[in-house]
Amino acid sequence: MLFSCKKENVINSNSTICSFQKNIGGSSDDLSNSIVIKGDFIYVLGHSNSFGDVNGDHYLIKLDLEGNIIFEKTYGGNLAEEGVRIIETSDGNFILLGITESYGSGNKDIHVIKIDCNGVVIWEKYFGGLADDTPSDIIETKNSEFCISATTESFGAGARDIYLMWIDQSGNLVRERTFGGIENDGSSNLIEIENNQIMLYGYTRNFGANSRDLYLMKVSSIGDSLRAKRYGGSGYEESQGFVRTSKGGFLINGHSSSTDPNHNMYALEIDSNGNIIWENNYGGALHDGGQAVLINNEGNYVLLGRSMSFGNGNSDMYLVVTNPNGELISEEIIGGYKNDIGLDIIEYKSFYFIIGYSDSFGSGDNDAYIVKLKK
């Protein structure tokens, strides 16, 4: 088994150590998309074609902090399911958000499952129209509702629109809204801010976009659009992750072809009014892109993505650490000789836990891939 944790550039004296890497799956494709940690246990949600239904099911893995598997569970019907996001709820349980083709009204619908810490289903709901409706994020709001962001082809003004919906603690629909123009619009992530307002991060090909731009929209507690701004250049931008900064603004991560036709990891920080404080590109001559972001306990910015410019494989996990001004501190390349993609990251007890999928290691085509890095 080949595994590298290669430091491309170190500016400070801190070192990063690969504590463990874990590949989980069977003979077919198995991916992990989202991670939470609760009570010294790791919960990872993705989807599996190896276990459950052959077309694919939601795939939940519970591990301890050393990577030992506590249990694996699948959820779904006779058609395809894909797990997108897992969050802990205020009552100590979990919400699984995903895509279903087995249930609902259309080709792809929004699937919401509430489970306990042992993976037992408390309730599940389906939402959507006759066409494809695919979710991207879910948060529990301060007024005890769940807000879900999605991209819809069933509702709205264009071929694809931003779809926001609020459900109560039992999974019942409270209200829904669509946003967008005649071209494609879509959602990626949500953050609740002051006054129960929502900041939505996504993309748009409308409103003056040259190709496809990053799109940040402020929405009221009842779903009215309060403000929206585009970010990007003349090329194609892809929205992935964002986080609130200590200054009240936002750190955004994604892809951009505006400065490199093969794509760079593209990050920018904006203030609370949506004005750009700084923006930067990271990567090399080939395809590089951002997938997730966090601000670590030292206040530095951690950008997770993938890179074809560095490393040994077709694509490797790409971990970039910058100071709060976006200036590079270090780059890490993690992976083997095939494709290894990082999709989500969390910091816990002086470690980074990164999840995604790997074609370099494991027993199948792609396996769920979990890496623990000591800071």
C-alpha atoms as one frame of an Amber mdcrd trajectory, in Angstrom:
protein
   0.000   0.000   0.000   1.339   3.386  -1.019   0.537   6.425   1.089   2.132
   9.838   1.152   1.696  12.855   3.378   3.960  15.225   1.501   4.664  18.779
   2.615   4.965  20.970  -0.451   5.777  24.179   1.409   6.329  25.010   5.062
   6.724  28.598   6.172   6.336  28.149   9.934   7.910  25.552  12.202   4.798
  23.447  12.811   4.800  19.963  11.336   1.852  17.870  10.239   1.849  14.135
  10.954  -0.390  11.513   9.360  -1.811   9.801  12.446  -3.898   7.287  10.496
  -5.609   6.752   7.192  -8.590   4.446   6.870 -10.208   3.003   3.761 -13.690
   1.566   4.212 -15.829  -0.139   1.619 -16.452  -3.178  -0.516 -15.978  -4.231
  -4.116 -17.905  -1.302  -5.662 -17.914   2.472  -5.174 -18.145   3.751  -1.605
 -17.767   7.468  -0.819 -17.834   9.673   2.281 -19.150  13.232   1.977 -19.707
  14.691   5.452 -18.310  14.302   8.982 -19.282  15.218  12.548 -17.714  14.251
  15.871 -19.799  13.695  19.007 -18.600  12.261  22.313 -15.229  11.104  20.935
 -16.928   9.218  18.108 -16.703  10.035  14.418 -19.842   9.873  12.271 -19.332
   9.857   8.500 -22.080   9.990   5.891 -21.720   9.093   2.233 -23.100   6.500
  -0.099 -22.332   2.887  -0.924 -22.779   0.650  -3.928 -21.122  -2.250  -2.109
 -23.560  -2.586   0.770 -27.329  -2.221   0.857 -28.941  -1.878  -2.554 -26.685
  -2.323  -5.591 -27.907   0.988  -7.046 -26.530   2.836  -4.019 -27.707   3.647
  -0.499 -26.964   6.274   2.125 -23.925   4.980   3.994 -23.295   5.822   7.660
 -20.052   4.876   9.410 -19.371   5.310  13.135 -15.742   5.101  14.289 -13.710
   5.876  17.368 -10.942   8.478  17.289  -8.359   5.862  16.304 -10.308   4.823
  13.218 -11.813   1.597  14.572 -15.250   0.919  13.107 -18.111   0.823  15.631
 -20.817   0.163  13.052 -21.776   0.655   9.399 -25.375   1.178   8.287 -27.172
   1.825   5.007 -30.507   3.536   4.352 -32.591   3.588   1.197 -34.832   1.734
  -1.201 -34.498  -0.190  -4.455 -33.126   2.712  -6.502 -30.216   5.088  -5.920
 -29.584   7.083  -2.737 -26.672   9.362  -1.898 -25.827  10.807   1.526 -24.886
  14.487   1.365 -24.702  15.958   4.893 -24.831  14.862   8.527 -25.419  17.266
  11.437 -25.922  16.811  15.157 -29.253  18.120  16.445 -29.900  20.067  19.643
 -31.505  17.009  21.270 -28.363  14.899  20.773 -29.529  12.990  17.705 -28.527
  13.382  14.045 -30.051  14.470  10.764 -28.967  12.756   7.555 -29.590  14.747
   4.385 -29.378  13.099   1.016 -30.748  12.389  -2.431 -33.253   9.644  -3.127
 -34.556   8.098  -6.328 -36.478   5.382  -4.470 -39.017   7.664  -2.804 -40.743
  10.976  -3.477 -42.350  12.553  -6.516 -39.615  12.867  -9.139 -36.383  11.482
 -10.491 -34.286  12.800  -7.600 -35.781  14.123  -4.402 -34.646  15.485  -1.058
 -34.384  12.804   1.616 -34.224  13.778   5.317 -33.710  11.119   7.998 -33.493
  11.677  11.737 -31.545   8.976  13.605 -30.239   8.394  17.110 -26.555   7.819
  17.977 -26.950   4.100  17.209 -28.243   4.769  13.721 -31.864   3.874  14.510
 -34.352   5.845  12.382 -36.615   8.213  14.342 -38.389   9.645  11.283 -37.770
  10.237   7.578 -39.312  12.584   5.011 -39.125  13.232   1.255 -39.520  16.531
  -0.584 -39.464  17.624  -4.217 -41.372  17.874  -7.475 -41.557  15.948 -10.718
 -38.004  16.745 -11.885 -34.626  16.612 -10.077 -34.336  18.279  -6.660 -30.954
  17.789  -5.021 -30.025  19.026  -1.532 -26.666  20.480  -0.510 -26.829  21.524
   3.161 -28.969  21.580   6.292 -28.731  23.596   9.512 -30.774  23.721  12.695
 -31.843  27.302  13.343 -32.153  29.106  16.671 -35.948  29.007  16.435 -35.780
  25.163  16.348 -36.476  24.734  12.636 -34.256  23.008  10.086 -33.343  24.999
   6.978 -32.390  23.010   3.883 -30.677  24.343   0.778 -31.116  22.567  -2.517
 -31.029  22.992  -6.262 -34.370  22.455  -8.000 -35.451  21.683 -11.528 -39.071
  21.224 -10.419 -39.819  24.760  -9.211 -38.699  28.319  -9.896 -38.087  30.581
 -12.854 -35.288  28.840 -14.727 -33.927  25.481 -15.778 -32.304  25.191 -12.349
 -32.948  27.377  -9.298 -31.955  27.798  -5.675 -34.457  26.091  -3.399 -34.748
  26.853   0.329 -37.116  25.021   2.637 -37.783  25.037   6.370 -39.085  22.008
   8.278 -40.077  21.601  11.924 -38.643  19.174  14.493 -40.916  16.406  13.195
 -39.884  16.926   9.582 -43.050  18.710   8.453 -42.714  21.435   5.823 -43.084
  24.958   7.247 -42.291  27.093   4.174 -40.298  27.017   0.950 -38.792  29.579
  -1.434 -37.047  29.592  -4.804 -34.500  32.102  -6.114 -32.927  32.539  -9.541
 -33.248  33.678 -13.130 -33.792  31.999 -16.466 -30.296  30.445 -16.497 -28.925
  28.005 -13.919 -28.662  28.857 -10.231 -27.795  26.512  -7.391 -26.986  26.300
  -3.694 -24.033  24.917  -1.754 -23.986  25.919   1.943 -25.900  27.691   4.695
 -24.991  29.695   7.804 -27.448  31.272  10.235 -26.522  34.805  11.294 -28.184
  37.508  13.391 -31.986  37.890  13.627 -32.569  34.336  12.365 -31.335  35.426
   8.931 -29.620  32.949   6.607 -26.521  33.437   4.469 -26.690  31.137   1.468
 -23.624  30.338  -0.622 -24.114  29.034  -4.131 -23.644  29.860  -7.798 -25.393
  31.735 -10.584 -25.297  32.127 -14.347 -27.726  35.027 -14.087 -27.561  38.635
 -12.913 -24.633  39.631 -15.122 -22.460  36.551 -14.646 -19.952  36.032 -17.457
 -19.930  32.257 -17.166 -20.819  30.890 -13.734 -20.068  32.994 -10.655 -20.060
  32.445  -6.927 -23.223  33.811  -5.342 -23.829  34.907  -1.760 -27.355  35.787
  -0.676 -28.803  37.014   2.620 -32.301  35.713   3.337 -34.706  36.780   6.098
 -36.145  34.375   8.665 -39.309  34.040   6.543 -37.450  33.549   3.275 -37.294
  37.009   1.697 -34.121  37.880  -0.224 -32.391  40.818   1.484 -29.154  41.103
  -0.473 -27.208  39.171  -3.090 -23.723  39.541  -4.610 -21.684  37.730  -7.231
 -17.962  36.939  -7.034 -15.590  35.705  -9.702 -13.901  36.641 -12.932 -14.453
  36.039 -16.622 -14.228  32.266 -16.318 -16.132  29.532 -14.522 -16.364  29.479
 -10.727 -17.637  26.572  -8.626 -18.972  27.104  -5.095 -18.051  24.616  -2.372
 -17.536  25.706   1.258 -17.778  28.803   3.430 -17.504  29.732   7.103 -18.127
  32.766   9.325 -15.029  34.696  10.396 -14.365  36.230  13.807 -14.787  39.661
  12.184 -18.378  38.926  11.169 -17.635  38.319   7.500 -17.202  35.096   5.551
 -14.389  32.957   4.165 -15.332  31.329   0.860 -13.650  28.413  -0.911 -14.178
  26.925  -4.361 -12.805  26.571  -7.903 -11.970  29.206 -10.486 -10.909  29.101
 -14.126 -10.686  32.902 -14.380  -6.922  32.999 -13.728  -6.066  29.431 -14.789
  -8.113  27.664 -17.486  -7.415  24.331 -15.754  -8.875  25.670 -12.468  -7.263
  26.861  -9.252  -8.378  26.588  -5.681 -10.017  29.984  -5.198 -10.590  31.568
  -1.790 -11.769  34.995  -0.750 -12.711  36.738   2.462 -15.545  39.245   2.486
 -16.790  41.578   5.204 -20.298  41.627   6.703 -21.506  43.877   3.854 -20.223
  41.557   1.146 -17.145  43.607   0.203 -13.994  41.671  -0.717 -11.163  41.968
   1.833  -8.790  39.713  -0.102  -8.943  36.992  -2.739  -6.315  34.475  -3.766
  -5.676  31.446  -5.960  -3.781  28.343  -4.826  -2.460  25.475  -6.909  -0.223
  24.776  -9.880  -0.413  24.379 -13.633  -3.026  21.600 -13.666  -6.512  21.246
 -12.176  -6.829  22.261  -8.504  -9.952  23.124  -6.559 -11.391  23.776  -3.115
 -14.054  21.638  -1.448 -14.331  22.676   2.229 -12.991  25.243   4.679 -12.547
  25.861   8.401 -10.889  28.371  10.714  -8.639  26.494  13.139  -8.096  27.114
  16.844  -5.096  29.336  16.100  -7.235  31.553  13.877  -5.596  30.423  10.636
  -7.601  29.481   7.552  -7.648  25.837   6.432  -8.733  25.110   2.859  -9.383
  21.542   1.725  -9.601  20.461  -1.878  -7.988  18.390  -4.563  -4.931  18.824
  -6.742  -3.634  17.395  -9.999  -0.663  19.774  -9.978   1.129  18.206  -7.022
   1.540  14.680  -5.653   1.801  11.259  -7.225  -1.679  10.547  -8.492  -4.244
  11.729 -10.962  -5.753  13.782  -8.162  -4.741  14.056  -4.498  -6.135  15.606
  -1.334  -4.879  19.178  -1.142  -4.717  20.916   2.245  -3.784  24.597   2.294
  -3.235  26.596   5.498  -3.061  30.398   5.315  -2.943  33.238   7.801  -6.032
  35.492   8.112  -4.714  37.600   5.230  -4.777  34.623   2.864  -0.967  34.334
   2.812   0.255  30.764   2.434   1.628  28.993   5.511   1.723  25.399   4.263
   0.431  22.973   1.642  -0.129  19.271   2.180  -0.581  16.601  -0.469  -2.192
  13.364   0.722  -2.845  10.270  -1.372  -1.474   7.534  -3.591  -1.072   6.926
  -7.307  -4.718   7.153  -8.347  -7.541   9.520  -7.355  -7.841  10.620  -3.720
 -10.350  13.393  -3.057 -10.991  15.351   0.153 -14.580  16.556   0.620 -14.966
  17.586   4.272 -12.742  18.480   7.234 -13.191  19.008  10.958 -10.777  19.986
  13.738 -10.947  18.088  17.031  -8.450  17.826  19.911  -5.439  19.141  17.940
  -6.161  16.911  14.946  -7.685  17.411  11.535 -10.075  14.684  10.427 -10.513
  14.664   6.650 -12.950  12.508   4.702 -13.541  11.844   1.023 -12.858   8.907
  -1.220  -9.860   7.022  -2.579  -9.161   4.926  -5.635  -5.525   4.396  -4.562
  -6.227   2.290  -1.494  -8.845  -0.154  -0.277 -10.758  -3.027  -1.817 -13.068
  -1.436  -4.377 -13.251   1.040  -7.231 -13.496   3.912  -4.737 -13.528   3.551
  -0.981 -14.571   5.899   1.780 -11.322   7.540   2.865 -10.702   8.962   6.346
  -7.433  10.661   7.312  -6.379  11.865  10.764  -3.655  14.518  10.775  -1.870
  15.767  13.866  -1.383  19.500  13.632
